[in-house]
Amino acid sequence: MTVVEIVIEQLKEEDHARYLEVLVESYSQYEKEYNNPEDWASYLSAIRASVGNPDAETILVAKRGYEILGGLQLFTDSEKAYGLPELTIHSTIVRLLGVHPQGRGLGIAKKLLYESFAFARARQDQALYLHSGDIMQVAINLYLSLGFIRDESKDFRKGDTLVKGFRYDL
């Protein structure tokens, strides 16, 4: 049996549609956490719009052969990432880290984050940031296990939801 290695690379134009499908499928597990269907629809709409966001510095995808199993987006500051310059983050920010259900347990999220660390170091950032909510506890546990720390000074609210800031010091 041949084992195909998982490779992290920049998203190519021809892979946009499949990456979008993977992103939506990877976040679909959270639909049940939304009490209001309109809120879920709005969240999905924001996810879909993110793939064409010109403010993203790059989108990294995890591929096994030609199959996309996950990805994330990297931004260079909080204004570009969230439209929130008041967060005063002027370092790389990870957004929308997602792994397709069929790719879970293969270390894909770790590989994507390690590549993000390398990206931020190459930019000579002092830290790498990301944000998450309480419904994503499995992801938060991963971030903490990799050395991210809570940075409450970078928290913000999106509607009724507290979006928690996490920082990895480089």
Number of C-alpha atoms within 10 A of each C-alpha: 3 4 6 9 10 18 15 19 15 13 20 11 7 8 13 14 12 13 27 20 13 22 25 18 16 22 19 14 11 11 15 10 10 13 9 10 11 10 13 17 13 11 15 17 12 11 16 17 11 17 19 11 13 9 16 19 15 17 21 21 28 27 20 16 10 9 15 24 25 29 30 24 25 26 22 22 22 20 16 19 23 13 11 13 13 10 16 12 19 18 20 27 26 22 20 20 22 26 27 20 15 12 19 14 9 12 11 23 23 13 17 24 19 14 15 20 21 13 16 22 16 9 12 12 16 14 19 26 28 23 20 19 14 12 11 13 11 9 16 20 11 13 21 14 10 13 12 20 16 19 15 12 11 19 17 16 9 8 8 6 10 14 18 19 20 25 21 18 13 12
